[in-house]
Amino acid sequence: MTQSCEEALNNEAPQNPNKLNVLVVAAAIIDLDGRVLIAQRPKGKSMAGLWEFPGGKVQKNEAPEYALMRELKEELGIETRPCCFTPAGFSSHEYEDFHLLMPLFICRNWKNTPQGREGQSIKWIRPLDLYEQNMPPADLPLIDSLLSLL
């Protein structure tokens, strides 16, 4: 159960252990019908079976938009460009072993038909149906950010 900010301020300051910071980018790919594409994390990966916004880790010295362009091509086989991305928000989430920072970009333009190229299932859903999906904790705050822009 999460506590409110007011409750948290009345408690002792939380410990902030030094954790690895991981920068991951994600895309809310939106089709002409206003549906959002989500991908299911494949077996063998952490949080396997959960549904997420497609994307991945930013490599050293790589700009987030170029990382997203690369990841979408690798994961889904679609061609994009940084000018196809509109910032939609970000998530900052502390997992047990690392801290994740994840900007979310909206993408409405791409070439090719998205296909799960790494063994993952994909599906198109209505934006409000994102709340009903079993998603990683870091993806959940991104739903509100996305809906506020659609």
DSSP file (Angstrom, degrees, kcal/mol; ACC not computed):
  #  RESIDUE AA STRUCTURE BP1 BP2  ACC     N-H-->O    O-->H-N    N-H-->O    O-->H-N    TCO  KAPPA ALPHA  PHI   PSI    X-CA   Y-CA   Z-CA
    1    1 A M              0   0    0      0, 0.0     2,-0.2     0, 0.0     0, 0.0   0.000 360.0 360.0 360.0 130.2    0.0    0.0    0.0
    2    2 A T        -     0   0    0      1,-0.0     2,-0.3     0, 0.0     0, 0.0  -0.563 360.0-136.5 -86.5 153.1    1.4    3.4   -0.9
    3    3 A Q        -     0   0    0     -2,-0.2    -1,-0.0     1,-0.1     2,-0.0  -0.740  20.5-105.4-107.6 157.6    1.3    6.3    1.4
    4    4 A S     >  -     0   0    0     -2,-0.3     4,-2.5     1,-0.1     5,-0.2  -0.298  31.7-110.7 -73.2 163.6    0.3    9.9    0.7
    5    5 A C  H  > S+     0   0    0      1,-0.2     4,-2.3     2,-0.2     5,-0.2   0.893 120.1  54.6 -61.5 -39.4    3.0   12.5    0.6
    6    6 A E  H  > S+     0   0    0      1,-0.2     4,-0.9     2,-0.2    -1,-0.2   0.920 109.9  46.1 -60.8 -44.4    1.6   14.0    3.8
    7    7 A E  H >4 S+     0   0    0      1,-0.2     3,-0.6     2,-0.2     4,-0.4   0.905 111.3  52.8 -64.1 -41.3    1.9   10.7    5.6
    8    8 A A  H >< S+     0   0    0     -4,-2.5     3,-1.3     1,-0.2    -2,-0.2   0.871 103.5  56.5 -64.3 -37.0    5.4   10.2    4.2
    9    9 A L  H 3< S+     0   0    0     -4,-2.3    -1,-0.2     1,-0.3    -2,-0.2   0.756 102.8  56.3 -67.1 -23.1    6.6   13.6    5.5
   10   10 A N  T << S+     0   0    0     -4,-0.9    -1,-0.3    -3,-0.6    -2,-0.2   0.544 101.1  73.3 -84.2  -7.4    5.5   12.6    9.0
   11   11 A N  S <  S-     0   0    0     -3,-1.3    -3,-0.0    -4,-0.4     0, 0.0  -0.535 100.1 -76.7-100.8 169.6    7.7    9.5    8.9
   12   12 A E        -     0   0    0     -2,-0.2    -1,-0.2     1,-0.1    -2,-0.1  -0.316  63.4 -87.6 -61.2 146.8   11.5    9.2    9.1
   13   13 A A        -     0   0    0      1,-0.1    -1,-0.1    -4,-0.1    -4,-0.1  -0.323  51.0-111.2 -58.5 135.8   13.3   10.2    5.9
   14   14 A P        -     0   0    0      0, 0.0     2,-0.3     0, 0.0    -1,-0.1  -0.321  28.7-107.7 -69.6 151.9   13.7    7.1    3.6
   15   15 A Q        -     0   0    0      1,-0.1     0, 0.0    -2,-0.0     0, 0.0  -0.584  25.6-157.4 -75.3 139.9   17.0    5.6    2.9
   16   16 A N        -     0   0    0     -2,-0.3     3,-0.1     2,-0.0    -1,-0.1  -0.751  12.9-164.4-120.6  83.5   18.3    6.3   -0.5
   17   17 A P        -     0   0    0      0, 0.0     2,-0.7     0, 0.0    -2,-0.0  -0.297  33.3 -98.6 -66.2 151.8   20.8    3.5   -1.3
   18   18 A N        +     0   0    0     80,-0.0     2,-0.3     3,-0.0    -2,-0.0  -0.611  56.3 172.9 -71.9 114.5   23.2    4.0   -4.2
   19   19 A K        -     0   0    0     -2,-0.7     2,-0.2    -3,-0.1    79,-0.2  -0.885  39.7 -94.2-123.7 155.0   21.6    2.1   -7.0
   20   20 A L  E     -a   98   0A   0     77,-0.7    79,-2.9    -2,-0.3     2,-0.5  -0.498  38.0-137.3 -64.4 129.3   22.4    1.8  -10.7
   21   21 A N  E     -a   99   0A   0     -2,-0.2     2,-0.5    77,-0.2    79,-0.2  -0.815  19.5-164.6 -90.7 128.8   20.4    4.3  -12.7
   22   22 A V  E     -a  100   0A   0     77,-3.1    79,-2.7    -2,-0.5     2,-0.6  -0.964   7.9-152.6-118.8 126.2   19.0    2.8  -15.9
   23   23 A L  E     +a  101   0A   0     -2,-0.5    35,-2.6    35,-0.3     2,-0.4  -0.880  21.5 172.2-100.1 120.5   17.6    5.0  -18.7
   24   24 A V  E     -B   57   0A   0     77,-2.4     2,-0.3    -2,-0.6    33,-0.2  -0.968  18.1-149.0-126.8 141.2   15.0    3.3  -20.8
   25   25 A V  E     -B   56   0A   0     31,-2.8    31,-1.7    -2,-0.4     2,-0.3  -0.854  14.0-171.4-111.0 149.8   12.8    4.8  -23.5
   26   26 A A  E     -Bc  55 104A   0     77,-2.1    79,-2.3    -2,-0.3     2,-0.4  -0.956  10.0-144.9-138.7 156.5    9.3    3.8  -24.4
   27   27 A A  E     - c   0 105A   0     27,-2.7     2,-0.9    -2,-0.3    79,-0.2  -0.972  10.4-152.3-126.1 137.1    6.8    4.6  -27.2
   28   28 A A  E     - c   0 106A   0     77,-3.0    79,-2.3    -2,-0.4     2,-0.6  -0.881  26.5-161.2 -98.1  95.7    3.0    4.9  -27.2
   29   29 A I  E     -Dc  37 107A   0     -2,-0.9     8,-2.1     8,-0.5     2,-0.5  -0.714   7.8-166.1 -84.3 121.7    2.5    3.9  -30.8
   30   30 A I  E     -D   36   0A   0     77,-2.6     6,-0.2    -2,-0.6     2,-0.1  -0.935   4.1-151.5-119.0 126.7   -1.0    5.1  -31.8
   31   31 A D    >   -     0   0    0      4,-2.1     3,-2.0    -2,-0.5    78,-0.0  -0.248  38.7 -90.4 -88.1 179.7   -2.7    4.0  -35.0
   32   32 A L  T 3  S+     0   0    0      1,-0.3    -1,-0.1     2,-0.1    76,-0.0   0.709 126.2  57.3 -64.5 -21.0   -5.3    5.9  -37.1
   33   33 A D  T 3  S-     0   0    0      2,-0.1    -1,-0.3    93,-0.0    -3,-0.0   0.389 119.7-108.8 -88.7   2.4   -8.1    4.4  -35.0
   34   34 A G  S <  S+     0   0    0     -3,-2.0     2,-0.2     1,-0.3    -2,-0.1   0.604  71.9 142.0  81.8  11.5   -6.6    5.9  -31.8
   35   35 A R        -     0   0    0     91,-0.1    -4,-2.1    92,-0.1     2,-0.4  -0.539  44.7-133.6 -86.0 155.0   -5.5    2.5  -30.5
   36   36 A V  E     -DE  30 125A   0     89,-3.4    89,-2.5    -6,-0.2     2,-0.5  -0.878  12.7-131.9-109.4 138.3   -2.2    2.0  -28.6
   37   37 A L  E     +DE  29 124A   0     -8,-2.1    -8,-0.5    -2,-0.4     2,-0.3  -0.769  27.2 179.6 -89.7 129.5    0.2   -0.8  -29.3
   38   38 A I  E     - E   0 123A   0     85,-2.5    85,-2.1    -2,-0.5     2,-0.4  -0.938  13.4-147.3-126.1 155.4    1.5   -2.7  -26.3
   39   39 A A  E     -FE  52 122A   0     13,-2.8    13,-3.0    -2,-0.3     2,-0.5  -0.916  13.1-127.8-123.0 146.5    3.9   -5.7  -26.2
   40   40 A Q  E     -F   51   0A   0     81,-3.0    81,-0.3    -2,-0.4    11,-0.2  -0.809  30.9-114.3 -95.0 129.2    4.1   -8.6  -23.8
   41   41 A R        -     0   0    0      9,-3.2     8,-3.1    -2,-0.5     3,-0.1  -0.428  39.9-122.1 -63.4 128.3    7.5   -9.2  -22.2
   42   42 A P    >   -     0   0    0      0, 0.0     3,-1.6     0, 0.0    78,-0.1  -0.210  30.8 -83.1 -74.0 162.4    8.7  -12.6  -23.5
   43   43 A K  T 3  S+     0   0    0     76,-0.2     3,-0.1     1,-0.2     6,-0.0  -0.288 114.4  36.2 -57.7 145.3    9.7  -15.7  -21.5
   44   44 A G  T 3  S+     0   0    0      1,-0.4     2,-0.3    -3,-0.1    -1,-0.2   0.208  97.2  97.7  93.2 -15.2   13.2  -15.5  -20.1
   45   45 A K  S X  S-     0   0    0     -3,-1.6     3,-1.2     1,-0.1    -1,-0.4  -0.688  87.7 -89.1-100.3 158.4   13.2  -11.8  -19.4
   46   46 A S  T 3  S+     0   0    0      1,-0.3    -1,-0.1    -2,-0.3     0, 0.0  -0.369 115.1  18.4 -62.5 147.4   12.4  -10.2  -16.1
   47   47 A M  T >  S-     0   0    0      1,-0.2     3,-1.9     2,-0.1    -6,-0.3   0.809  90.4-171.3  58.5  34.0    8.7   -9.5  -15.6
   48   48 A A  T <   +     0   0    0     -3,-1.2    -1,-0.2     1,-0.2    -5,-0.1  -0.234  64.6  27.5 -54.8 140.3    7.9  -12.0  -18.3
   49   49 A G  T 3  S+     0   0    0     -8,-3.1    -1,-0.2     1,-0.3     2,-0.1   0.160  90.3 121.0  92.4 -17.7    4.2  -12.0  -19.3
   50   50 A L    <   -     0   0    0     -3,-1.9    -9,-3.2    -8,-0.1     2,-0.4  -0.491  62.9-122.6 -78.3 151.2    3.6   -8.3  -18.4
   51   51 A W  E     +F   40   0A   0     83,-3.1     2,-0.3   -11,-0.2   -11,-0.2  -0.758  39.5 167.7 -94.3 139.2    2.3   -5.9  -21.0
   52   52 A E  E     -F   39   0A   0    -13,-3.0   -13,-2.8    -2,-0.4     3,-0.0  -0.919  43.4 -91.4-144.7 165.9    4.4   -2.8  -21.7
   53   53 A F        -     0   0    0     -2,-0.3   -15,-0.1   -15,-0.2   -25,-0.1  -0.689  59.0-105.4 -74.1 133.9    5.0    0.1  -24.0
   54   54 A P  S    S+     0   0    0      0, 0.0   -27,-2.7     0, 0.0     2,-0.3  -0.244  73.9  87.7 -62.0 151.9    7.6   -1.0  -26.5
   55   55 A G  E     -B   26   0A   0    -29,-0.2     2,-0.3    16,-0.2   -29,-0.2  -0.983  47.1-152.2 155.1-157.8   11.1    0.4  -26.2
   56   56 A G  E     -B   25   0A   0    -31,-1.7   -31,-2.8    -2,-0.3    15,-0.1  -0.991  35.8 -29.7 174.8-171.6   14.3   -0.4  -24.4
   57   57 A K  E     -B   24   0A   0     -2,-0.3     2,-0.5   -33,-0.2   -33,-0.2  -0.312  48.9-127.2 -70.0 144.3   17.6    0.6  -22.9
   58   58 A V        -     0   0    0    -35,-2.6   -35,-0.3    -2,-0.0     3,-0.1  -0.802  28.6-135.2 -87.7 127.7   19.5    3.7  -24.0
   59   59 A Q    >   -     0   0    0     -2,-0.5     3,-1.9     1,-0.2     8,-0.1  -0.384  38.2 -71.3 -81.0 163.0   23.1    2.8  -24.8
   60   60 A K  T 3  S+     0   0    0      1,-0.3    -1,-0.2    -2,-0.1     3,-0.1  -0.269 120.1   4.7 -55.1 133.1   26.1    4.8  -23.7
   61   61 A N  T 3  S+     0   0    0      1,-0.2     2,-0.5    -3,-0.1    -1,-0.3   0.694 100.5 130.2  63.3  23.0   26.3    8.1  -25.6
   62   62 A E    <   -     0   0    0     -3,-1.9    -1,-0.2     4,-0.0    -4,-0.0  -0.909  59.1-125.2-108.8 132.6   23.0    7.4  -27.4
   63   63 A A     >  -     0   0    0     -2,-0.5     4,-2.4     1,-0.1     3,-0.4  -0.483  24.2-119.8 -70.5 143.8   20.3   10.1  -27.5
   64   64 A P  H  > S+     0   0    0      0, 0.0     4,-2.5     0, 0.0     5,-0.2   0.886 111.8  52.2 -53.9 -43.1   16.9    8.8  -26.2
   65   65 A E  H  > S+     0   0    0      1,-0.2     4,-2.1     2,-0.2     5,-0.1   0.879 111.4  46.6 -64.1 -37.0   15.1    9.4  -29.5
   66   66 A Y  H  > S+     0   0    0     -3,-0.4     4,-2.3     2,-0.2    -1,-0.2   0.852 110.5  53.1 -73.2 -33.7   17.7    7.4  -31.5
   67   67 A A  H  X S+     0   0    0     -4,-2.4     4,-2.9     2,-0.2    -2,-0.2   0.916 110.4  47.8 -63.7 -41.7   17.6    4.6  -28.9
   68   68 A L  H  X S+     0   0    0     -4,-2.5     4,-2.6    -5,-0.2     5,-0.2   0.906 109.8  52.0 -66.9 -40.7   13.9    4.5  -29.4
   69   69 A M  H  X S+     0   0    0     -4,-2.1     4,-1.4     2,-0.2    -1,-0.2   0.923 113.7  44.9 -58.8 -45.1   14.2    4.5  -33.2
   70   70 A R  H  X S+     0   0    0     -4,-2.3     4,-2.5     2,-0.2    -2,-0.2   0.928 113.4  49.2 -64.5 -47.5   16.7    1.6  -32.9
   71   71 A E  H  X S+     0   0    0     -4,-2.9     4,-3.3     1,-0.2     5,-0.4   0.894 109.0  52.0 -63.2 -41.5   14.6   -0.4  -30.4
   72   72 A L  H  X>S+     0   0    0     -4,-2.6     4,-1.9     1,-0.2     6,-1.4   0.859 111.3  47.8 -65.9 -33.9   11.4   -0.1  -32.4
   73   73 A K  H  X5S+     0   0    0     -4,-1.4     4,-1.1     4,-0.2    -2,-0.2   0.932 116.4  43.4 -69.3 -44.9   13.2   -1.4  -35.5
   74   74 A E  H  <5S+     0   0    0     -4,-2.5    -2,-0.2     1,-0.2    -3,-0.2   0.930 124.6  33.5 -65.1 -46.4   14.7   -4.3  -33.5
   75   75 A E  H  <5S+     0   0    0     -4,-3.3    42,-3.1    -5,-0.2    43,-0.4   0.867 137.4  14.8 -80.3 -38.7   11.5   -5.3  -31.5
   76   76 A L  H  <5S-     0   0    0     -4,-1.9    39,-1.9    -5,-0.4    -3,-0.2   0.526  90.8-122.2-119.5 -10.2    8.8   -4.5  -34.0
   77   77 A G     << +     0   0    0     -4,-1.1     2,-0.3    -5,-0.7    -4,-0.2   0.717  64.5 138.0  73.3  20.6   10.4   -4.1  -37.4
   78   78 A I        -     0   0    0     -6,-1.4     2,-0.5    37,-0.1    -1,-0.3  -0.776  49.4-134.4-103.3 148.2    9.1   -0.6  -37.9
   79   79 A E  B     +H  111   0B   0     32,-2.0    32,-2.0    -2,-0.3     2,-0.3  -0.852  35.4 157.0 -98.4 128.7   11.0    2.4  -39.3
   80   80 A T        -     0   0    0     -2,-0.5    30,-0.1    30,-0.2    -7,-0.0  -0.815  27.1-143.8-136.1 177.1   10.7    5.7  -37.4
   81   81 A R    >   -     0   0    0     28,-0.3     3,-2.6    -2,-0.3     4,-0.3  -0.963  33.7-106.5-140.1 156.2   12.7    8.9  -37.1
   82   82 A P  G >  S+     0   0    0      0, 0.0     3,-1.6     0, 0.0    -1,-0.0   0.822 118.5  63.5 -54.2 -31.4   13.3   11.2  -34.1
   83   83 A C  G 3  S+     0   0    0      1,-0.3   -18,-0.0     3,-0.0    -3,-0.0   0.627  92.6  65.5 -69.6 -10.3   10.9   13.8  -35.6
   84   84 A C  G <  S+     0   0    0     -3,-2.6    24,-0.7    23,-0.1     2,-0.4   0.528  88.3  87.4 -83.6  -6.8    8.1   11.2  -35.3
   85   85 A F  E <   -G  107   0A   0     -3,-1.6    22,-0.2    -4,-0.3   -20,-0.0  -0.804  53.6-171.6-104.5 132.6    8.3   11.3  -31.5
   86   86 A T  E     -G  106   0A   0     20,-2.1    20,-3.3    -2,-0.4    -3,-0.0  -0.987  32.9-115.1-117.9 123.7    6.4   13.7  -29.2
   87   87 A P  E     +G  105   0A   0      0, 0.0    18,-0.2     0, 0.0     3,-0.1  -0.317  36.0 173.2 -58.8 136.3    7.3   13.7  -25.5
   88   88 A A  E     -     0   0A   0     16,-3.1     2,-0.3     1,-0.5    17,-0.2   0.506  52.4 -70.9-121.8 -11.2    4.4   12.5  -23.4
   89   89 A G  E     -G  104   0A   0     15,-1.0    15,-3.2     2,-0.0    -1,-0.5  -0.906  45.0-109.7 145.8-174.3    5.8   12.2  -19.9
   90   90 A F  E     -G  103   0A   0     -2,-0.3     2,-0.4    13,-0.3    55,-0.1  -0.985   9.8-140.0-151.9 161.3    8.2   10.1  -17.9
   91   91 A S  E     -G  102   0A   0     11,-2.1    11,-3.1    -2,-0.3     2,-0.5  -0.970   6.5-166.7-123.6 139.9    8.3    7.6  -15.1
   92   92 A S  E     +G  101   0A   0     -2,-0.4     2,-0.4     9,-0.2     9,-0.2  -0.972  22.3 168.9-125.6 113.4   10.9    7.4  -12.3
   93   93 A H  E     -G  100   0A   0      7,-2.7     7,-3.2    -2,-0.5     2,-0.7  -0.984  29.5-141.0-135.8 134.1   10.6    4.1  -10.4
   94   94 A E  E     -G   99   0A   0     -2,-0.4     5,-0.2     5,-0.2     2,-0.2  -0.834  21.5-174.2 -96.2 114.2   12.8    2.4   -7.9
   95   95 A Y        -     0   0    0      3,-2.5     0, 0.0    -2,-0.7     0, 0.0  -0.450  43.4 -93.9 -92.4 175.5   13.1   -1.4   -8.3
   96   96 A E  S    S+     0   0    0      1,-0.2     3,-0.1    -2,-0.2    -1,-0.0   0.899 120.5  23.1 -59.8 -43.5   14.9   -3.6   -5.9
   97   97 A D  S    S+     0   0    0      1,-0.1   -77,-0.7   -78,-0.1     2,-0.3   0.546 128.7  13.7-105.0  -9.1   18.3   -3.6   -7.7
   98   98 A F  E     -a   20   0A   0    -79,-0.2    -3,-2.5   -76,-0.0     2,-0.5  -0.974  66.2-115.2-158.2 166.7   18.2   -0.4   -9.8
   99   99 A H  E     -aG  21  94A   0    -79,-2.9   -77,-3.1    -2,-0.3     2,-0.5  -0.959  30.8-152.1-112.3 128.3   16.4    2.9  -10.4
  100  100 A L  E     -aG  22  93A   0     -7,-3.2    -7,-2.7    -2,-0.5     2,-0.5  -0.853  12.1-171.2-107.1 132.0   14.7    3.3  -13.7
  101  101 A L  E     +aG  23  92A   0    -79,-2.7   -77,-2.4    -2,-0.5    -9,-0.2  -0.990  14.0 179.7-117.0 123.7   14.0    6.5  -15.5
  102  102 A M  E     - G   0  91A   0    -11,-3.1   -11,-2.1    -2,-0.5     2,-0.3  -0.893  15.1-160.7-135.1 104.2   11.7    6.1  -18.6
  103  103 A P  E     - G   0  90A   0      0, 0.0   -77,-2.1     0, 0.0     2,-0.4  -0.600  16.3-145.5 -75.2 143.9   10.6    8.9  -20.9
  104  104 A L  E     -cG  26  89A   0    -15,-3.2   -16,-3.1    -2,-0.3   -15,-1.0  -0.939  13.7-168.1-111.8 132.7    7.5    8.0  -23.0
  105  105 A F  E     -cG  27  87A   0    -79,-2.3   -77,-3.0    -2,-0.4     2,-0.4  -0.937  18.3-131.1-118.2 142.0    7.1    9.4  -26.5
  106  106 A I  E     -cG  28  86A   0    -20,-3.3   -20,-2.1    -2,-0.4     2,-0.4  -0.769  23.0-169.6 -87.4 136.7    4.0    9.3  -28.7
  107  107 A C  E     +cG  29  85A   0    -79,-2.3   -77,-2.6    -2,-0.4   -22,-0.1  -0.980  21.8 160.3-130.8 119.5    4.5    8.0  -32.2
  108  108 A R        +     0   0    0    -24,-0.7     2,-0.4    -2,-0.4    -1,-0.1   0.442  63.9  61.8-113.5  -5.9    1.8    8.3  -34.8
  109  109 A N        +     0   0    0    -25,-0.4     2,-0.3   -28,-0.1   -28,-0.3  -0.986  58.1 131.8-129.6 130.0    4.0    7.8  -37.9
  110  110 A W        -     0   0    0     -2,-0.4     2,-0.4   -30,-0.1   -30,-0.2  -0.969  43.6-117.4-161.5 166.1    6.1    4.8  -39.0
  111  111 A K  B    S+H   79   0B   0    -32,-2.0   -32,-2.0    -2,-0.3    -2,-0.0  -0.893  72.9  23.9-112.9 147.7    6.8    2.5  -41.9
  112  112 A N  S    S-     0   0    0     -2,-0.4   -34,-0.1   -34,-0.2    -2,-0.0   0.066  92.1 -73.5  84.3 164.8    6.0   -1.2  -42.0
  113  113 A T        -     0   0    0    -36,-0.1    -2,-0.0   -35,-0.1     2,-0.0  -0.823  52.0-112.6 -94.6 125.0    3.6   -3.3  -40.0
  114  114 A P        +     0   0    0      0, 0.0     2,-0.3     0, 0.0   -37,-0.2  -0.321  43.2 171.3 -59.4 134.0    4.5   -3.8  -36.4
  115  115 A Q        -     0   0    0    -39,-1.9     2,-0.9     6,-0.0   -37,-0.1  -0.994  42.7-107.3-142.0 142.0    5.3   -7.4  -35.6
  116  116 A G        +     0   0    0     -2,-0.3     3,-0.5     1,-0.2   -40,-0.2  -0.602  40.7 174.2 -70.5 106.4    6.8   -9.0  -32.4
  117  117 A R  S    S+     0   0    0    -42,-3.1    -1,-0.2    -2,-0.9   -41,-0.1   0.453  70.2  53.4 -97.0  -1.9   10.3   -9.8  -33.7
  118  118 A E  S    S-     0   0    0    -43,-0.4    -1,-0.2     2,-0.1     3,-0.1  -0.027 126.2 -85.1-122.6  29.6   11.7  -11.0  -30.4
  119  119 A G  S    S+     0   0    0     -3,-0.5     2,-0.3     1,-0.3   -76,-0.2   0.525  88.9 131.9  83.0   5.8    9.2  -13.7  -29.4
  120  120 A Q        -     0   0    0    -45,-0.2    -1,-0.3   -78,-0.1     2,-0.2  -0.660  54.7-127.5 -93.6 147.3    6.8  -11.2  -27.8
  121  121 A S        -     0   0    0    -81,-0.3   -81,-3.0    -2,-0.3     2,-0.3  -0.613  26.1-163.8 -82.4 150.4    3.1  -10.9  -28.4
  122  122 A I  E     +E   39   0A   0    -83,-0.2     2,-0.3    -2,-0.2   -83,-0.2  -0.942   9.1 178.6-131.6 157.0    1.7   -7.5  -29.4
  123  123 A K  E     -E   38   0A   0    -85,-2.1   -85,-2.5    -2,-0.3     2,-0.5  -0.987  26.1-127.6-156.1 153.1   -1.8   -6.1  -29.4
  124  124 A W  E     +E   37   0A   0     -2,-0.3     2,-0.3   -87,-0.2   -87,-0.2  -0.873  36.7 171.0 -99.8 130.1   -3.7   -2.9  -30.2
  125  125 A I  E     -E   36   0A   0    -89,-2.5   -89,-3.4    -2,-0.5     5,-0.1  -0.932  39.2 -94.7-137.0 160.7   -6.0   -1.6  -27.4
  126  126 A R    >   -     0   0    0     -2,-0.3     3,-1.4   -91,-0.2     4,-0.4  -0.499  41.7-116.1 -70.0 143.2   -8.0    1.5  -26.6
  127  127 A P  G >  S+     0   0    0      0, 0.0     3,-1.7     0, 0.0     4,-0.3   0.868 114.5  53.9 -52.5 -42.3   -6.1    3.9  -24.4
  128  128 A L  G >  S+     0   0    0      1,-0.3     3,-1.0     2,-0.2     4,-0.2   0.771  98.3  65.8 -65.4 -23.0   -8.6    3.6  -21.5
  129  129 A D  G X  S+     0   0    0     -3,-1.4     3,-1.2     1,-0.2     4,-0.3   0.580  78.3  83.7 -74.6  -8.5   -8.1   -0.2  -21.6
  130  130 A L  G X  S+     0   0    0     -3,-1.7     3,-1.5    -4,-0.4    -1,-0.2   0.854  81.7  62.9 -59.8 -33.3   -4.4    0.3  -20.6
  131  131 A Y  G <  S+     0   0    0     -3,-1.0    -1,-0.3    -4,-0.3    -2,-0.2   0.755  99.7  53.9 -63.2 -23.8   -5.7    0.4  -16.9
  132  132 A E  G <  S+     0   0    0     -3,-1.2    -1,-0.3    -4,-0.2     2,-0.2   0.482  90.2  98.6 -89.8  -3.8   -6.9   -3.2  -17.3
  133  133 A Q  S <  S-     0   0    0     -3,-1.5     2,-1.1    -4,-0.3   -83,-0.1  -0.574  80.0-119.8 -88.2 148.1   -3.5   -4.5  -18.4
  134  134 A N        +     0   0    0     -2,-0.2   -83,-3.1   -85,-0.1    -2,-0.1  -0.761  52.2 168.0 -84.4 100.5   -1.0   -6.3  -16.2
  135  135 A M        -     0   0    0     -2,-1.1   -83,-0.2   -85,-0.2     5,-0.1  -0.771  41.1 -91.0-118.0 157.2    1.9   -3.8  -16.7
  136  136 A P    >>  -     0   0    0      0, 0.0     3,-1.4     0, 0.0     4,-1.1  -0.321  43.2-111.1 -60.9 150.8    5.3   -3.3  -14.9
  137  137 A P  T 34 S+     0   0    0      0, 0.0     3,-0.3     0, 0.0    -2,-0.0   0.827 116.5  57.4 -54.9 -34.9    5.1   -0.7  -12.1
  138  138 A A  T 34 S+     0   0    0      1,-0.2     4,-0.3     2,-0.2   -36,-0.1   0.762 104.5  52.6 -70.4 -23.6    7.2    1.8  -14.0
  139  139 A D  T X> S+     0   0    0     -3,-1.4     3,-1.1     1,-0.2     4,-0.7   0.788  91.4  76.5 -80.2 -28.3    4.7    1.8  -16.9
  140  140 A L  H >X S+     0   0    0     -4,-1.1     3,-1.3    -3,-0.3     4,-0.6   0.870  90.8  50.5 -57.4 -45.5    1.6    2.5  -14.8
  141  141 A P  H 3> S+     0   0    0      0, 0.0     4,-1.2     0, 0.0    -1,-0.3   0.761 101.1  66.9 -65.3 -20.3    2.2    6.3  -14.2
  142  142 A L  H <> S+     0   0    0     -3,-1.1     4,-2.6    -4,-0.3    -2,-0.2   0.744  86.8  68.6 -71.0 -22.6    2.7    6.7  -17.9
  143  143 A I  H <X S+     0   0    0     -3,-1.3     4,-2.8    -4,-0.7     5,-0.2   0.950 100.8  45.6 -62.2 -49.0   -1.0    5.8  -18.6
  144  144 A D  H  X S+     0   0    0     -4,-0.6     4,-1.9    -3,-0.2    -1,-0.2   0.910 112.9  51.1 -60.5 -42.9   -2.2    9.0  -17.0
  145  145 A S  H  X S+     0   0    0     -4,-1.2     4,-0.6     1,-0.2    -1,-0.2   0.924 112.8  46.0 -58.9 -45.4    0.4   11.1  -18.8
  146  146 A L  H >X S+     0   0    0     -4,-2.6     3,-1.4     1,-0.2     4,-0.9   0.939 111.2  50.6 -64.9 -48.4   -0.6    9.6  -22.1
  147  147 A L  H 3< S+     0   0    0     -4,-2.8     3,-0.4     1,-0.3    -1,-0.2   0.820 102.8  60.6 -62.4 -31.0   -4.4   10.0  -21.6
  148  148 A S  H 3< S+     0   0    0     -4,-1.9    -1,-0.3     1,-0.2    -2,-0.2   0.723 109.3  44.1 -68.6 -19.0   -4.0   13.6  -20.7
  149  149 A L  H <<        0   0    0     -3,-1.4    -1,-0.2    -4,-0.6    -2,-0.2   0.581 360.0 360.0-100.1 -12.8   -2.5   14.2  -24.2
  150  150 A L     <        0   0    0     -4,-0.9    -2,-0.2    -3,-0.4    -1,-0.1   0.466 360.0 360.0 -92.3 360.0   -5.0   12.2  -26.2
